[in-house]
Amino acid sequence: MNMIDLRSDTVTLPTPEMRVAIANAPVGDDVYGEDPTVNALEAEAAAMLGKAAGLFVASGTQGNLVALLTHCTRGDEIILAKRSHIFVYEVASAAAYGGIQFSTLDINHDGTMELDAIRKAIRPSFLFYPPTRLVVLENTQAGAHGAPLTAAYTAQVAALCREHDLLLHIDGARLFNAAVALDTTARRLVEGADSVSICLSKGLCAPVGSVLAGSEDFIHRARRVRKSLGGGMRQAGILAAAGLIALREMVERLRDDHATARLLGEGLATIPGISIDLSAVRTNMVFFDVADDAPITPEELSQRLKDDFDILIRPYDPRTRTMRAVTHYWIKPEHVERTVEAIRAIMVSTGEQIVG
Ligand SMILES: *Cc1c(COP(=O)(O)O)cnc(C)c1O
């Protein structure tokens, strides 16, 4: 791989060990429950998450959609962060296919929604109101620069949910990043949640797939919803084989990605025209701004990095001057150094043109 691709941890390729496991995986028809590799993956993921059962799904988006369609009925309302993946990046699928209404809340710097704000968003029972059914937490919270939510915070939200007879779903696409960053287990981070979805295909490097976990009854119902969405995947053990390696071999090494993210952040902080809040670099995401008065836009910087240096970094949101870089298995410290020096060279040369 000659490109240094920092657009996302979704660009990770399967490891050589995964390719061997894929080639040798015992498989069967998973729609009949007969794929031993899928069954092993579902059981192992559920155990790691402290839940009774698991369900292999095509993607994180499908995992969240299956969870919401299983938990809610049409006209229900769910409470979630305004900057959550489900609200921003899932094509409003829960609204489109489930008739589910979103009640969105702001998040703090640490990724949390205020408990009091959640409490106030819960609708009292009243003829005119939609019933509040569920709260979603996202861990890590990508909209807060990948902040990990602590077990203590999640336990407080879970208690609030129980008190009001609400369900709790955790979008844990990067839950293992949170576990590693907080020196705890994924299981501890989802205690008290009714369901959790995790991605195998981000930092954990599997080519495809997510796992949704919850109670036996929930997963039984979720399996029917997955089937209705076209998610019954037959000899899916080919994919699950890589997922098993993701869970067994790839979790602890996420620490390396957090270290390279920090290295990148510290390097960027030394470049004129780049501003970065280093306290916000907590997992594998590095958000930084191209200063308002810098003679280059994020789009131009992105283009020059690609054209002149074979480095891919995206503007995060075309309406702002923010860019996002995500570290992963294929990004080593030397790639970080090359990236920092490339950005420095571009910023310094464009600065000189203006001065000259
Ligand atoms: C990536 C991601 C998803 C969706 O996963 P896909 O596999 O891309 O559909 C859901 N939630 C969060 C927080 C994510 O980062």
The ligand as a MOL file (V3000), in Angstrom:
LIG
                    3D

  0  0  0     0  0            999 V3000
M  V30 BEGIN CTAB
M  V30 COUNTS 15 15 0 0 0
M  V30 BEGIN ATOM
M  V30 1 C -19.2270 3.1800 10.9830 0
M  V30 2 C -20.2550 3.4010 11.9990 0
M  V30 3 C -21.5200 2.8290 11.8710 0
M  V30 4 C -21.9780 2.1140 10.6270 0
M  V30 5 O -21.1900 1.1070 10.1810 0
M  V30 6 P -21.1960 0.7180 8.6190 0
M  V30 7 O -20.5780 -0.6240 8.6770 0
M  V30 8 O -20.3830 1.7510 7.9390 0
M  V30 9 O -22.6060 0.6930 8.1660 0
M  V30 10 C -22.4160 3.0240 12.8950 0
M  V30 11 N -22.1010 3.7560 13.9620 0
M  V30 12 C -20.9020 4.3300 14.1100 0
M  V30 13 C -20.6040 5.1110 15.3540 0
M  V30 14 C -19.9450 4.1850 13.1330 0
M  V30 15 O -18.7590 4.7700 13.2810 0
M  V30 END ATOM
M  V30 BEGIN BOND
M  V30 1 1 1 2
M  V30 2 1 2 3
M  V30 3 2 2 14
M  V30 4 1 3 4
M  V30 5 2 3 10
M  V30 6 1 4 5
M  V30 7 1 5 6
M  V30 8 2 6 7
M  V30 9 1 6 8
M  V30 10 1 6 9
M  V30 11 1 10 11
M  V30 12 2 11 12
M  V30 13 1 12 13
M  V30 14 1 12 14
M  V30 15 1 14 15
M  V30 END BOND
M  V30 END CTAB
M  END
